[in-house]
């Protein structure tokens, strides 16, 4: 059913690389085809409109297009389709019926009228015309994104738990906002995250939480994502990582030495910090051939807290993506005064740009020829156009790789170490397996040996499951084909997500999910089907590119720490599971509550060992 608005509407849409301003006046008929551009806002001559995620508008009749209000009296209509194509998402804030400036009272009346009309149109769309109008869920969630805003921005990363409550009330498939569905059923993973589907996209609105679409993981279009990822994917293969095993081992040895130096001193070690220093030193070497030796810095550097602080911006940036381009134009003192978190992101962004410029200036030196870096691979890829190799895009890519490559694996190592240290029988069994392997092989235990130790594999699997390193739902858009879940048909173009915690804590798969129990993975070789539900790396064509590197770090770090004498002398210090370990916040990555201090340990002296 068409909804007609007779008004002069000013719109702006992004057409790379510039923003094109267009005025649609009365008389044009705008219809909705398939491919949505990114829409923005435009204020001009007192006329204002805002459109979110609007599919491309085409002119059927004679339409004058100009960056100013047209003097030609025209008419305009918007058709909200019910057919199975991209979801139309419209929200008009203000518009004006007059081509000439109007007096205050009349303008107010006109604007109020259009606001009321736009609200009615939005309600009609959400509850009746939307392709997902018939799916169950809370009416308020179906009506507005402000519902998610309240839980994720005001309360801080808690919409995941509201989604869980909605599933308990409405069933395994629900509508969680005006445009998106969520499924909580492990059996749907394979269909939603298929590796064989030719065209799977991310949802533009959700991908904005990372600050830019220039990162590979936030790339919306399937083809562009494939092009960006294949430039460096070979460097993250198991074979490539094996070739850098000595480099990784040297960083792991440094971590162990730092723990050893604190033996018997009573100095607490923040495991999140020291493990983040480990993973950051490895990923910076991998990306830039420039190990920053964060492990040698006082307090093991700012890596963990710094990156987690940036992650806390994700829910806000998803709701207000214009904050990122705006921060470039706002002075530092102003940001520090009104939005210090955004100012820290600006500083981090500038540091990434500096690091990229330094790399570009020195990449041809002999020192950098020790191994090919991620950015060497990107810069040397003949299939990537020059725009994909700009310093600006590489800075966004480095921000992604360093952030994801540092925080998530460090979080899993911290959580797994806590559960080992608070479960002595499990720790003894792991230590026995590692000591037996060391007796048969060289020390340190080679990676290929660690990868085949069954109990270590079970420990890592359980650590990945229980730690919830990645919390946020991973949305996928299938623009060309419907999806089928039980008796439901999900139209093409509808964003659908599933959340790792709701899968990895599913009691039908993992009884007593809050219990750290490696036995659920034993014998390890016979649990391949269960291992498919470790969802922390995602699945399908967009599975985490650094998955093999993360596993390597887990094998080598846990093998070194708990296979040596230090592992037997670590004692948990002033740490509470509910406050410091369990994840309760979704900032895309998982985080403890506001009062969380992280896992802290001391290394006791030999004379104190029991």
Secondary structure, DSSP 8 states (H G I E B T S, - for coil): -EEE--SBEEEEEEETTEEEEEEE-TEEEEEEEEEE--B-EEEETTEEEE-SS-EEEEE-S-----SS---S--EEEEE---SSSS---------BS-SS---HHHHHHHHHHHHHHHHHHHHHIIIIISTTTTS-S-HHHHH-THHHHIIIIITTS-HHHHHHHHHHHH-SEEE-SSSEEEE--GGGHHHHT-SS-S--B--HHHHGGGS-TTSSTT--SHHHHHHHHHTTGGGGSHHHHHHTHHHHHHHHHHHHHHHHHTTTT---EEHHHHHHHHHHHHHHHHHHS----GGGSGGG-SHHHHHHHHHTTHHHHHH-THHHHHHTTS-HHHHHHH-HHHHHHHHHHHHHHHHHHHHHHHTTSGGGGGS--HHHHHHH-TTS-GGGGSHHHHHHHHHHHHHHHHHHHHHHHHHHHHHHHT-HHHHHHHHHHHHHHHHHS-SS--HHHHTT-HHHHHHHHHHHHHH-SB-S---BB-SSS-EEETTEEE-TT-EEE--HHHHHT-TTTSSSTTS--GGGG-SGGG-HHHHTT--TT--GGG--TTHHHHHHHHHHHHHHHHHSHHHHHEEE-S--IIIIIS--EESSBEE--TT----EEEE--GGG--
